[in-house]
Amino acid sequence: MKKLIYCSVAAVLLFSVMVVANSYACDPDNVNWEYKGSSVSDYDPDLKHYVWETDRPPYGPFDKIALHRYIHQRHNWDADPYRRSNNPRKVLFIIPGTWDRGAPKGSSPKISETWFFAANGYDVYSIEFRTGYIIPNLAYAQFAQFGLGDALKGTADWTYGVFREDIKACVELSKKLSGAHKLFLAGRSRGGTQMYIYAAKYWKQDLKGLISLDGGGAYVNVDPTKQMTQAQFQANVAAFMANGPYLSEVSGYEQSNFAGAVPFAKTTVGGPLPTASQLNPPIPSFAPADKKEINFVSDLVAYGAYWSWGAGLVTNYYKPYPGGKGETYMDRQVLIDIESNFTRYWTRIQDLEGAFMANHLNNPYLDYDNTGNVTLPIIFFASELSCPKGVCQHLPPSYQPRTASTDITTIYLEGYGHLDVYAGTHSVEQVKQPMLEWMNDRLGRH
């Protein structure tokens, strides 16, 4: 009798789960989401990661996106991807940057932002852009050779506007899953541009605060003498569509992936490792002793990251952290995990659009940067890349506020490289914890 009752209850529960899952399969705009599965943090079994995926118009082979969810769920039975947030006011959506992904390679809350905020009571979401579905084992010239020439050309249409609507589809599902009416929106790197573009259209209905993680501050440089016309824009787009190239490749993709797989390999892609004396420019003299030699491929990748955009601007890997215990701004293994997790390609049409948005407060022919009425609170974490020597703290007269917000916080991270903001050795106390406190102080607003 007990067994019969148990089976009946189990059947009811299974039916209920199926109904719930089906109710989430379509959002109000008829986006069909497929639940793909779950994983658990290696550091805390109560931290769960769920993934959904959907096809997007025009439904080419690369026109897919995914929604990642990270949440702390205290129970011992099977994970529940559709369980509402414990506190629907604490919901955060993070937009990745160029070549970035919605899921980090590791699951430590001390390193990853998504896992950190989930461990601290937030229901966290992120998007996997269409770029994450481009086949990475093909060089650009090989797409046509393998019958993907049309798919490659289709990426020319992946504008900021297209990605904005992809983010919107993910935000809608995030709100439905969590039970939130509005959420905090954060943007890493180029994700900060995507964040402002999203806010320009949807801030009133979806958002309660903007968080720029080295992705652009609340003030923008406006120089009318450098503004380009709509006719110039249209001519450039026409030339781009006709000729390409349509995608840009992340620097050192093969080497970073090799280092991610075998970080202690004593060779690199295509040949032996160089000695430290062969490097130009040299490893800085202030580097700690354990970083002055190229013993492994991961050393070479870290060296390249340090010099990629100028000394220390991608990561200040060699510089000892002031007041620390010998550590530098970035751990080598963390850096390798970040770089080896990048997608290979990014859409170049957005680079073109960005060039024509430059020096405008509200570009009249692009529906992207009209944020003048946005009153949301804003916080901007700035590295030396976006705020060299603290320039963001004393802006020149040509800079104008891009929003109507009266709640603007700028945190200049002296000495930080771009990637150090996200996962540097001191990013928990200097970025993640201040961001957590900032959000907690604004839970009741908007």
MARLOLO-530999 format. One line per field, with one value per residue (C-alpha): residue number from 1; residue in one letter; chain; x, y, z. Coordinates in steps of 0.02 Angstrom, whole numbers, m for minus. Example, Ala and Ser with C-alpha at 12.3 -4.5 7.8 and 13.67 -1.06 7.14 Angstrom:
i	(1,2)
aa	(A,S)
ch	(A,A)
east	(615,684)
north	(m225,m53)
up	(390,357)
// end
This chain:
i	(1,2,3,4,5,6,7,8,9,10,11,12,13,14,15,16,17,18,19,20,21,22,23,24,25,26,27,28,29,30,31,32,33,34,35,36,37,38,39,40,41,42,43,44,45,46,47,48,49,50,51,52,53,54,55,56,57,58,59,60,61,62,63,64,65,66,67,68,69,70,71,72,73,74,75,76,77,78,79,80,81,82,83,84,85,86,87,88,89,90,91,92,93,94,95,96,97,98,99,100,101,102,103,104,105,106,107,108,109,110,111,112,113,114,115,116,117,118,119,120,121,122,123,124,125,126,127,128,129,130,131,132,133,134,135,136,137,138,139,140,141,142,143,144,145,146,147,148,149,150,151,152,153,154,155,156,157,158,159,160,161,162,163,164,165,166,167,168,169,170,171,172,173,174,175,176,177,178,179,180,181,182,183,184,185,186,187,188,189,190,191,192,193,194,195,196,197,198,199,200,201,202,203,204,205,206,207,208,209,210,211,212,213,214,215,216,217,218,219,220,221,222,223,224,225,226,227,228,229,230,231,232,233,234,235,236,237,238,239,240,241,242,243,244,245,246,247,248,249,250,251,252,253,254,255,256,257,258,259,260,261,262,263,264,265,266,267,268,269,270,271,272,273,274,275,276,277,278,279,280,281,282,283,284,285,286,287,288,289,290,291,292,293,294,295,296,297,298,299,300,301,302,303,304,305,306,307,308,309,310,311,312,313,314,315,316,317,318,319,320,321,322,323,324,325,326,327,328,329,330,331,332,333,334,335,336,337,338,339,340,341,342,343,344,345,346,347,348,349,350,351,352,353,354,355,356,357,358,359,360,361,362,363,364,365,366,367,368,369,370,371,372,373,374,375,376,377,378,379,380,381,382,383,384,385,386,387,388,389,390,391,392,393,394,395,396,397,398,399,400,401,402,403,404,405,406,407,408,409,410,411,412,413,414,415,416,417,418,419,420,421,422,423,424,425,426,427,428,429,430,431,432,433,434,435,436,437,438,439,440,441,442,443,444,445,446)
aa	(M,K,K,L,I,Y,C,S,V,A,A,V,L,L,F,S,V,M,V,V,A,N,S,Y,A,C,D,P,D,N,V,N,W,E,Y,K,G,S,S,V,S,D,Y,D,P,D,L,K,H,Y,V,W,E,T,D,R,P,P,Y,G,P,F,D,K,I,A,L,H,R,Y,I,H,Q,R,H,N,W,D,A,D,P,Y,R,R,S,N,N,P,R,K,V,L,F,I,I,P,G,T,W,D,R,G,A,P,K,G,S,S,P,K,I,S,E,T,W,F,F,A,A,N,G,Y,D,V,Y,S,I,E,F,R,T,G,Y,I,I,P,N,L,A,Y,A,Q,F,A,Q,F,G,L,G,D,A,L,K,G,T,A,D,W,T,Y,G,V,F,R,E,D,I,K,A,C,V,E,L,S,K,K,L,S,G,A,H,K,L,F,L,A,G,R,S,R,G,G,T,Q,M,Y,I,Y,A,A,K,Y,W,K,Q,D,L,K,G,L,I,S,L,D,G,G,G,A,Y,V,N,V,D,P,T,K,Q,M,T,Q,A,Q,F,Q,A,N,V,A,A,F,M,A,N,G,P,Y,L,S,E,V,S,G,Y,E,Q,S,N,F,A,G,A,V,P,F,A,K,T,T,V,G,G,P,L,P,T,A,S,Q,L,N,P,P,I,P,S,F,A,P,A,D,K,K,E,I,N,F,V,S,D,L,V,A,Y,G,A,Y,W,S,W,G,A,G,L,V,T,N,Y,Y,K,P,Y,P,G,G,K,G,E,T,Y,M,D,R,Q,V,L,I,D,I,E,S,N,F,T,R,Y,W,T,R,I,Q,D,L,E,G,A,F,M,A,N,H,L,N,N,P,Y,L,D,Y,D,N,T,G,N,V,T,L,P,I,I,F,F,A,S,E,L,S,C,P,K,G,V,C,Q,H,L,P,P,S,Y,Q,P,R,T,A,S,T,D,I,T,T,I,Y,L,E,G,Y,G,H,L,D,V,Y,A,G,T,H,S,V,E,Q,V,K,Q,P,M,L,E,W,M,N,D,R,L,G,R,H)
ch	(A,A,A,A,A,A,A,A,A,A,A,A,A,A,A,A,A,A,A,A,A,A,A,A,A,A,A,A,A,A,A,A,A,A,A,A,A,A,A,A,A,A,A,A,A,A,A,A,A,A,A,A,A,A,A,A,A,A,A,A,A,A,A,A,A,A,A,A,A,A,A,A,A,A,A,A,A,A,A,A,A,A,A,A,A,A,A,A,A,A,A,A,A,A,A,A,A,A,A,A,A,A,A,A,A,A,A,A,A,A,A,A,A,A,A,A,A,A,A,A,A,A,A,A,A,A,A,A,A,A,A,A,A,A,A,A,A,A,A,A,A,A,A,A,A,A,A,A,A,A,A,A,A,A,A,A,A,A,A,A,A,A,A,A,A,A,A,A,A,A,A,A,A,A,A,A,A,A,A,A,A,A,A,A,A,A,A,A,A,A,A,A,A,A,A,A,A,A,A,A,A,A,A,A,A,A,A,A,A,A,A,A,A,A,A,A,A,A,A,A,A,A,A,A,A,A,A,A,A,A,A,A,A,A,A,A,A,A,A,A,A,A,A,A,A,A,A,A,A,A,A,A,A,A,A,A,A,A,A,A,A,A,A,A,A,A,A,A,A,A,A,A,A,A,A,A,A,A,A,A,A,A,A,A,A,A,A,A,A,A,A,A,A,A,A,A,A,A,A,A,A,A,A,A,A,A,A,A,A,A,A,A,A,A,A,A,A,A,A,A,A,A,A,A,A,A,A,A,A,A,A,A,A,A,A,A,A,A,A,A,A,A,A,A,A,A,A,A,A,A,A,A,A,A,A,A,A,A,A,A,A,A,A,A,A,A,A,A,A,A,A,A,A,A,A,A,A,A,A,A,A,A,A,A,A,A,A,A,A,A,A,A,A,A,A,A,A,A,A,A,A,A,A,A,A,A,A,A,A,A,A,A,A,A,A,A,A,A,A,A,A,A,A,A,A,A,A,A,A,A,A,A,A,A,A,A,A,A,A,A,A,A,A,A,A,A)
east	(0,140,229,71,48,231,219,60,141,296,190,100,265,339,185,197,379,338,198,311,450,331,261,437,473,398,415,287,376,363,546,562,687,758,825,999,1049,1140,1305,1364,1507,1661,1675,1497,1367,1227,1282,1191,1214,1073,1072,936,961,858,871,861,808,855,893,1060,1179,1260,1101,1084,1099,1098,1043,1149,1077,1180,1089,1112,984,985,914,978,856,874,915,764,803,631,630,596,727,732,731,665,740,913,928,1080,1107,1288,1325,1492,1618,1702,1748,1683,1561,1412,1494,1670,1792,1803,1671,1760,1660,1828,1866,1709,1585,1436,1475,1524,1358,1260,1354,1303,1117,1089,1001,1127,1102,1211,1197,1299,1304,1287,1476,1488,1411,1531,1636,1805,1909,1893,2009,1916,1965,1897,1713,1673,1780,1670,1505,1480,1510,1329,1331,1489,1413,1258,1361,1377,1199,1241,1226,1212,1025,1016,1116,1006,853,946,982,799,744,861,804,622,659,767,623,502,616,663,498,585,499,665,847,1022,1112,1302,1417,1595,1705,1604,1460,1457,1415,1282,1217,1190,1113,992,952,913,764,712,768,596,521,668,807,846,1032,1178,1350,1493,1637,1773,1647,1620,1578,1427,1509,1549,1669,1573,1668,1552,1700,1732,1553,1520,1364,1228,1282,1459,1388,1281,1428,1539,1407,1381,1568,1577,1431,1506,1685,1702,1795,1644,1729,1879,1983,2044,2232,2329,2176,2270,2410,2289,2185,2342,2396,2223,2235,2417,2478,2644,2691,2871,2830,2710,2603,2719,2885,2991,2971,3080,3199,3168,3319,3237,3080,3053,2997,3079,2995,2991,3132,3008,2931,2949,3084,2959,2892,3056,3078,2977,2971,2799,2677,2569,2715,2720,2532,2542,2686,2583,2432,2538,2600,2447,2371,2517,2608,2485,2327,2253,2324,2457,2524,2703,2675,2681,2520,2554,2552,2530,2631,2725,2574,2546,2382,2337,2366,2436,2316,2166,2227,2250,2076,2003,2095,2067,1881,1861,1765,1873,1773,1674,1561,1646,1487,1479,1654,1592,1436,1542,1654,1502,1430,1593,1584,1393,1285,1137,1176,1029,1037,1075,945,1073,1135,981,1004,973,814,884,881,948,1091,1258,1423,1580,1733,1879,2050,2200,2134,1973,2037,2225,2305,2133,2073,1893,1900,1937,1851,1893,1756,1714,1640,1452,1337,1256,1107,999,1055,1093,1166,1334,1483,1654,1785,1957,2063,2240,2363,2228,2229,2067,2054,2113,1945,1852,1966,2122,2204,2117,1958,1850,1883,1906,1770,1650,1622,1595,1477,1381,1364,1312,1173,1115,1100,985,870,718,742,660)
north	(0,121,78,114,283,327,283,386,537,516,511,670,756,700,762,929,950,913,1042,1173,1136,1152,1315,1388,1321,1476,1655,1792,1820,1634,1596,1408,1365,1191,1142,1068,1011,1060,1055,1087,1193,1094,1205,1202,1067,1191,1302,1249,1294,1269,1296,1328,1348,1417,1450,1630,1713,1689,1513,1482,1350,1474,1568,1500,1573,1499,1561,1512,1517,1509,1493,1432,1296,1216,1043,867,803,825,999,1104,1221,1302,1343,1527,1637,1639,1830,1896,2067,1989,1948,1991,1972,1981,2018,1945,2041,2012,1828,1799,1664,1652,1512,1520,1377,1352,1357,1439,1582,1661,1684,1682,1825,1717,1590,1724,1816,1653,1604,1771,1754,1815,1725,1753,1740,1761,1742,1635,1740,1670,1683,1536,1424,1464,1310,1351,1220,1310,1450,1595,1544,1367,1408,1409,1254,1157,1222,1359,1511,1571,1541,1645,1787,1777,1834,2003,2037,2010,2192,2270,2276,2088,2050,2169,2066,1906,1979,2029,1849,1793,1929,1879,1699,1756,1859,1715,1588,1700,1788,1957,2110,2198,2149,2220,2221,2208,2214,2151,2243,2261,2193,2366,2438,2304,2352,2535,2487,2373,2506,2633,2527,2423,2508,2556,2383,2272,2356,2421,2463,2464,2392,2424,2305,2398,2420,2608,2740,2850,2990,2991,3096,3203,3289,3351,3379,3191,3133,3038,3052,2927,2924,2877,2741,2667,2668,2581,2450,2416,2391,2280,2172,2151,2116,2065,1998,1967,1898,1945,1809,1822,1841,1682,1568,1407,1440,1484,1328,1221,1300,1272,1087,1059,1213,1134,1082,1127,1166,1285,1278,1259,1240,1251,1381,1537,1578,1733,1817,1798,1893,2068,2166,2082,2020,2173,2184,2203,2032,1906,1775,1636,1736,1784,1624,1540,1361,1313,1363,1445,1562,1614,1645,1751,1849,1883,1937,2061,2147,2122,2297,2381,2342,2276,2336,2164,2098,2163,1986,2034,2180,2136,2187,2336,2281,2099,1945,1928,1893,1993,2061,1898,1714,1620,1473,1587,1688,1532,1472,1638,1644,1461,1483,1621,1593,1600,1730,1891,1984,2135,2230,2287,2361,2463,2519,2567,2677,2774,2788,2869,3052,3050,3068,3007,2949,3005,2857,2713,2654,2617,2757,2859,2840,3022,2985,2836,2871,2705,2699,2662,2594,2588,2484,2550,2475,2563,2515,2616,2743,2769,2848,2887,3000,2944,3035,3205,3203,3336,3462,3364,3222,3227,3119,2986,2966,3068,2966,3056,2900,2870,2782,2766,2650,2672,2516,2581,2463,2342,2267,2229,2045,2082,2169,2006,1877,1960,1904,2044,2060,1987,2128,2267,2225,2086,2133,2320,2272,2156,2294,2420,2306,2263,2449,2472,2323,2429,2551,2546)
up	(0,47,m116,m216,m131,m159,m346,m364,m282,m389,m546,m496,m460,m626,m719,m627,m674,m857,m855,m776,m900,m1047,m979,m986,m1160,m1241,m1182,m1227,m1395,m1439,m1410,m1394,m1258,m1237,m1067,m1091,m917,m758,m667,m489,m426,m378,m223,m156,m199,m162,m307,m466,m649,m775,m963,m1092,m1280,m1424,m1610,m1669,m1833,m1974,m1909,m1993,m1925,m1804,m1755,m1579,m1404,m1230,m1060,m910,m733,m572,m407,m229,m193,m21,m44,m68,m197,m384,m447,m497,m643,m634,m450,m418,m339,m150,m160,m327,m287,m298,m482,m588,m775,m838,m1021,m1078,m1182,m1350,m1374,m1197,m1143,m1027,m928,m853,m866,m677,m541,m395,m314,m269,m454,m560,m545,m589,m454,m327,m337,m336,m177,m102,m126,m305,m445,m584,m772,m925,m1112,m1230,m1388,m1563,m1578,m1458,m1592,m1734,m1772,m1694,m1785,m1952,m2006,m2083,m2260,m2234,m2207,m2393,m2420,m2299,m2367,m2238,m2347,m2332,m2144,m2131,m2231,m2122,m1973,m2060,m2000,m1816,m1770,m1598,m1629,m1662,m1505,m1404,m1450,m1408,m1236,m1222,m1252,m1113,m994,m1021,m975,m828,m758,m781,m697,m551,m523,m533,m605,m636,m623,m613,m780,m787,m938,m951,m1077,m1239,m1137,m1059,m1230,m1251,m1078,m1123,m1291,m1200,m1071,m1208,m1261,m1111,m951,m888,m900,m856,m757,m583,m601,m723,m682,m802,m774,m870,m1008,m1020,m892,m867,m967,m1152,m1256,m1381,m1522,m1661,m1777,m1781,m1806,m1967,m2073,m2112,m2294,m2240,m2128,m2266,m2387,m2261,m2223,m2408,m2434,m2281,m2336,m2508,m2460,m2276,m2183,m2073,m1918,m1812,m1729,m1550,m1541,m1501,m1506,m1544,m1420,m1280,m1309,m1312,m1147,m1074,m1114,m1064,m967,m921,m1098,m1140,m1321,m1404,m1562,m1709,m1621,m1464,m1329,m1342,m1201,m1097,m1179,m1351,m1304,m1371,m1275,m1125,m968,m852,m727,m584,m618,m474,m497,m535,m683,m767,m867,m1005,m942,m1005,m1142,m1009,m969,m1151,m1158,m999,m1075,m1231,m1128,m1030,m1189,m1301,m1292,m1207,m1046,m918,m1004,m1035,m872,m756,m740,m695,m576,m390,m304,m187,m6,m54,m12,m175,m285,m444,m511,m598,m566,m715,m710,m693,m842,m948,m902,m957,m1123,m1167,m1138,m1269,m1429,m1584,m1680,m1656,m1776,m1858,m1904,m1722,m1737,m1884,m1791,m1641,m1749,m1807,m1631,m1573,m1524,m1520,m1366,m1468,m1644,m1754,m1874,m1755,m1629,m1495,m1384,m1339,m1151,m1107,m1007,m910,m723,m660,m533,m617,m553,m660,m616,m719,m757,m830,m1002,m987,m861,m888,m735,m665,m805,m773,m607,m686,m854,m985,m1035,m1193,m1089,m1061,m952,m1059,m942,m824,m674,m512,m433,m517,m437,m519,m445,m521,m498,m503,m586,m645,m819,m908,m859,m682,m651,m678,m599,m530,m368,m273,m375,m236,m113,m241,m369,m322,m140,m178,m319,m202,m72,m206,m267,m91,m52,m203,m191,m151,m294,m464)
// end
